[in-house]
């Protein structure tokens, strides 16, 4: 009997992310978000850059140019009105493997995100041929 109770508790906590519905904020961030720009012209022409974040049910990928590639898992640490704080974990890539935190601010009206203080991320629409 004790083994059944232990197994039940283990299964409950193991499957919690599968069966518990995501908050409206976490649902909103799912998908790929894109931001691009150009560095200021100081002693010559500016240089183009971009950042892309993809959130997919507890996993993330960050890409960018100049070349950035970071991926791993995330947990929601805080979920308030229009703000999420994520813990990035099991990471590998450009910025190493150490756990870190990421703050996202949601603007539903403009359909944009502020990610880590950078404003204006828009949803990236993928081609159906990809």
HELIX and SHEET records of a PDB file:
HELIX    1   1 UNK A    2  UNK A   19  1                                  18    
HELIX    2   2 UNK A   24  UNK A   29  1                                   6    
SHEET    1   A 9 UNK A  31  UNK A  38  0                                        
SHEET    2   A 9 UNK A  48  UNK A  56 -1                                        
SHEET    3   A 9 UNK A  59  UNK A  65 -1                                        
SHEET    4   A 9 UNK A  68  UNK A  80 -1                                        
SHEET    5   A 9 UNK A  83  UNK A  93 -1                                        
SHEET    6   A 9 UNK A 100  UNK A 107 -1                                        
SHEET    7   A 9 UNK A 112  UNK A 115 -1                                        
SHEET    8   A 9 UNK A 118  UNK A 123 -1                                        
SHEET    9   A 9 UNK A  31  UNK A  38 -1                                        
END                                                                             
